[in-house]
């Protein structure tokens, strides 16, 4: 029995096809031997190794910013501090929108008639701007607020609000952070008299 000729024929076809593939480029005349020489295997391997050894570019890192705390305020009084109730605020692109807070829902602060109160952010952040209004304790929605004077405090981190008229009031103070990162409105139930 004679060995099959198919493997030999197949090998011959592969060699012929490979020879045709090495032919000339379309810009060279037929029969020309000028053309791009194949890259030696050692050079191709070195080029691949060099390309893979180059580190990929990395994006520049941005500095990490610590999120600011909620901009709640407090009243400083001799010997005590009265933390207020934080309503609407915005800080570092996040926040909350809250309605007016009624007198009965707030912690009580008692001051003398005609007195001022010193207010600051709980975290001690410097204050850029401030607005203050009061509304009568019976005004549950703050529909009739009255402006109250605001002046700089003893330092950049506090303001002085008042004098406050006699009566029971919801005091609403909006403080803006000096660094521009946000603001918050804080409420107290104040009785002046």
C-alpha positions as CSV (number, residue, x, y, z in Angstrom):
1,X,0.0,0.0,0.0
2,X,1.3,3.4,-1.0
3,X,1.3,6.3,1.4
4,X,-1.3,8.9,0.7
5,X,-0.1,11.9,-1.3
6,X,-2.4,14.5,0.2
7,X,-0.1,15.7,3.0
8,X,2.7,16.2,0.5
9,X,0.4,18.0,-1.9
10,X,-1.0,20.2,0.9
11,X,2.5,21.2,2.0
12,X,3.4,22.1,-1.5
13,X,0.4,24.3,-1.9
14,X,1.2,26.1,1.4
15,X,4.8,26.8,0.3
16,X,3.6,28.1,-3.1
17,X,1.0,30.4,-1.4
18,X,3.6,31.8,1.0
19,X,5.9,32.5,-1.9
20,X,3.2,34.4,-3.8
21,X,2.4,36.5,-0.7
22,X,6.0,37.7,-0.5
23,X,5.7,39.2,-4.0
24,X,5.9,42.8,-5.0
25,X,3.9,45.8,-3.7
26,X,1.4,47.4,-6.1
27,X,3.7,50.4,-6.7
28,X,6.6,48.2,-8.0
29,X,6.7,46.9,-11.5
30,X,6.1,43.1,-12.0
31,X,9.2,41.0,-11.6
32,X,10.9,43.7,-9.4
33,X,12.9,42.4,-6.5
34,X,13.0,45.8,-4.8
35,X,10.5,46.1,-1.9
36,X,10.2,46.2,1.8
37,X,12.4,43.6,3.5
38,X,10.8,41.6,6.2
39,X,11.5,42.6,9.8
40,X,13.8,40.1,11.4
41,X,12.1,38.1,14.2
42,X,14.6,39.4,16.9
43,X,13.8,43.1,15.9
44,X,10.0,42.5,16.0
45,X,10.3,40.9,19.4
46,X,12.4,43.8,20.8
47,X,9.9,46.3,19.5
48,X,7.0,44.5,21.2
49,X,9.0,44.3,24.4
50,X,9.8,48.0,24.3
51,X,6.2,49.0,23.7
52,X,4.9,46.9,26.6
53,X,7.6,48.2,29.0
54,X,6.4,51.8,28.5
55,X,4.0,52.7,31.3
56,X,0.6,53.9,30.2
57,X,-0.1,57.6,30.8
58,X,-2.1,58.3,33.9
59,X,-4.6,61.0,34.5
60,X,-3.4,63.7,36.8
61,X,-4.9,63.3,40.3
62,X,-7.0,66.1,41.7
63,X,-6.6,67.1,45.3
64,X,-9.1,65.5,47.6
65,X,-11.5,68.0,49.1
66,X,-12.9,67.2,52.5
67,X,-16.7,67.7,52.4
68,X,-17.8,70.6,54.5
69,X,-20.1,69.9,57.5
70,X,-23.7,71.0,57.4
71,X,-23.7,74.8,57.9
72,X,-25.6,74.9,61.2
73,X,-25.3,77.9,63.4
74,X,-25.3,78.5,67.2
75,X,-26.0,81.5,69.5
76,X,-23.2,82.3,71.9
77,X,-24.4,83.6,75.3
78,X,-22.5,84.1,78.5
79,X,-21.8,80.6,79.9
80,X,-23.9,78.8,77.3
81,X,-24.3,78.0,73.6
82,X,-27.7,77.5,71.9
83,X,-27.5,75.3,68.9
84,X,-30.2,76.2,66.4
85,X,-32.3,74.1,64.0
86,X,-30.8,73.8,60.5
87,X,-33.4,74.3,57.8
88,X,-32.6,74.9,54.1
89,X,-28.9,74.7,53.2
90,X,-26.5,74.1,50.4
91,X,-22.9,73.2,50.8
92,X,-20.4,71.7,48.3
93,X,-23.2,71.1,45.8
94,X,-25.5,69.1,48.1
95,X,-28.2,70.3,50.5
96,X,-31.7,70.3,51.7
97,X,-34.7,72.6,51.2
98,X,-36.8,73.0,54.3
99,X,-39.9,75.1,55.2
100,X,-40.1,77.7,58.0
101,X,-39.9,76.1,61.4
102,X,-42.6,77.1,63.9
103,X,-41.9,78.5,67.4
104,X,-43.1,75.4,69.3
105,X,-40.7,73.1,67.4
106,X,-37.6,74.9,68.4
107,X,-35.3,75.0,71.5
108,X,-36.0,78.2,73.5
109,X,-33.5,81.1,74.0
110,X,-34.3,83.9,76.5
111,X,-32.6,87.3,76.2
112,X,-33.2,90.7,77.6
113,X,-35.4,93.2,75.6
114,X,-33.2,95.2,73.2
115,X,-30.3,92.8,73.5
116,X,-28.2,91.5,70.6
117,X,-27.1,87.9,70.1
118,X,-23.7,86.7,68.7
119,X,-24.1,83.9,66.2
120,X,-21.5,81.7,64.4
121,X,-21.2,78.5,62.4
122,X,-20.9,75.4,64.7
123,X,-17.7,74.4,63.0
124,X,-16.2,77.9,63.4
125,X,-16.0,78.6,59.6
126,X,-15.6,82.3,58.7
127,X,-18.8,84.1,57.6
128,X,-19.0,85.9,54.3
129,X,-22.5,87.4,54.5
130,X,-25.5,87.1,56.8
131,X,-29.2,87.9,56.7
132,X,-31.6,87.7,59.7
133,X,-35.4,88.0,60.1
134,X,-37.8,87.4,62.9
135,X,-41.5,86.4,62.8
136,X,-44.0,86.4,65.7
137,X,-44.3,83.1,67.6
138,X,-47.9,82.8,66.4
139,X,-46.8,83.1,62.7
140,X,-46.4,79.3,62.0
141,X,-45.3,79.8,58.4
142,X,-43.1,82.9,58.6
143,X,-45.4,84.7,56.3
144,X,-44.8,88.1,57.9
145,X,-41.1,88.3,58.7
146,X,-39.3,91.5,59.8
147,X,-35.7,92.2,59.0
148,X,-33.2,92.4,61.9
149,X,-29.9,94.2,61.9
150,X,-26.8,92.1,61.3
151,X,-23.3,93.4,62.0
152,X,-19.8,91.8,62.0
153,X,-18.9,90.1,65.3
154,X,-15.7,90.3,67.2
155,X,-14.0,88.2,64.4
156,X,-14.6,86.9,60.9
157,X,-16.3,83.8,62.3
158,X,-19.2,85.6,64.0
159,X,-22.0,88.1,63.5
160,X,-24.1,90.2,65.9
161,X,-27.9,90.1,65.4
162,X,-30.3,92.6,66.9
163,X,-31.3,94.4,69.0
164,X,-34.2,92.1,69.3
165,X,-37.6,93.7,70.2
166,X,-39.7,92.5,73.2
167,X,-41.8,89.5,72.6
168,X,-41.5,85.8,71.4
169,X,-40.1,85.3,68.0
170,X,-38.8,82.8,65.6
171,X,-35.3,84.1,64.7
172,X,-34.1,82.9,61.2
173,X,-30.5,83.6,60.3
174,X,-28.9,82.7,57.0
175,X,-25.1,82.5,57.1
176,X,-22.9,82.3,54.0
177,X,-19.5,80.6,54.2
178,X,-16.7,83.1,53.5
179,X,-15.0,80.4,51.3
180,X,-18.0,80.3,49.0
181,X,-18.8,76.6,49.6
182,X,-22.4,77.2,50.7
183,X,-24.8,78.6,53.2
184,X,-27.4,77.6,55.7
185,X,-30.5,79.0,57.4
186,X,-30.8,78.2,61.1
187,X,-33.8,78.8,63.4
188,X,-34.3,79.6,67.2
189,X,-37.3,80.3,69.3
190,X,-36.3,83.6,71.1
191,X,-38.1,85.4,73.8
192,X,-36.8,88.9,74.5
193,X,-38.1,90.7,77.5
